[in-house]
Amino acid sequence: MADLFSVTAPLLIRHPDGRQRVMAERFPHPSGLVYFELFWHLHDPETTVHRVEGLWKGEGPWKVGDCVIRVLGCHGTDGLLARQYDEWRAHLTEHGGSYPERAFIEAIARRLGAVVDRAG
C-alpha cells in the first residue's frame, strides 16, 4: 500500500474543474491535505498553497475529496506538467539557496491547519 505522504515520486493533482498541478510539497490535514504548487515560493503563498477538503482514499492513484492525485507521467503522458517539473528541478539546482527552509514551509502548512510531523 503506497502512502500518499511518503511517496517520493512527483505527484500531480487534478481538480474537479480540470485544473492540474504538480505538488512541490504536501502535508496531511485533519480534513484533507495541504499542497504547494511548483514555484510557490516565487509567488504569493495565498494563491499557490492550497487546502483540499475530503477523505483520503486509494493506494495510488488517490482521491482526496473530488480531486485525484497520481504520479506525474513522463513527457509522453503529461508533457506540459513534466516540463514544468523539469524547470522546477533546474531552478532548485541553479538557485538552491533561494528555496525556503523546511521550518518556514512547515509554518505555512501549519497556518492552513496541516499536521506537520517533526520526527519525519
N, C-alpha and C positions, 0 to 999 in steps of 0.2 A: 504494500500500500504506500503510494507516494504522498508525502505530506506537503501540502501547498506552501508551507512556510519554511521547509528545509530543502526544497528543490533548488539546485544551483544553476540550472539552465535558465536562459532568459524567458520570461513569461509574457504572453500577450493577453490583454483583457478586451473582450468585445461587449460593449454596452447594448441594451435593447434597441437603441436608435441606430445601431450600426457602427458607431464610432469605435475605433480600435486604437489601443495604446500599448506600448511596451512598458512594463513596470521596471523602474530603476530600483525601487525599494518597496517592500511590502511588510505589513505588520498585522497581526490579528487584532480584531476589535470585538468587544463583547457582543455586538450585533452585526458583525460582518468583517470588513477589513479596511485598512488604510493603505493606499498606494501612492507612490510618487512617480510622475511621468519622467521620461528621459529629459535631460537638460533642465530639470525643475529648478535647480539652484541658480540658473541664469535668468529666471523669470520670477514673477510673483508667486510664492508658495500658495497664496489664496486661490490661485487659478490652476496650479499644477500639482497640487497634493489633494487627494480625494478620499472620501469615505464612501464605501459601498455597503449598503444595508442588506442583510439577508443571511440565512443559514449557509454554511459551507457544506457542499456535497461533492462526492466523487473522489476518484483516485488519479485523475489526470486523463482527460480534461476535468476541470472542476466547475462547479456552479456556486456563485455567491449571489443570492437573490436572483435577479433576472440577468445577471452578467455571466458570461462563460469565460473561463481562464484556461489557457493551454500553452504548451511550449511553443515558442516562436519557431516558425518553419524557416527553411532555407530561402535563398533568393528566388528559387523557382516557385515556392509556395507563398511566401509573404514578402515579395520583393521590396516594396517601399519600406515596410517596417523593418526588414532585415538590414536595409541600407541605413536607416535611421539608427539602428542598434550599432552598426559598424562605425558610424560617425560618432556616436556616443563614446564607444570604446576608444576611438582615436583621440577624441577630445580629452578623455581622462588620462590617456598616456601622455599627451602633449602638455596638459595643464593639471597634472595630478595634484599639485599643491593647492589648487583653487577649489577642489571639492570639499564641502564642509566636513568637519569632524563628526564622528559617529554620535557623540553626545548631542550635538546640535540637531542632527537628523532625528534622533530619538526624541528630543524635546518637541520637535514639530509634530511627530507622530502622537506623542502623549497629549499634546494640546487638542488633537482631534479625537482623543479617547482611546487610542490604541494601547494594547498591552505590550509593553516592551520588556523582554526577558534579558536582564543584565548578565545572567550567567551564560547565555548562548552567544 
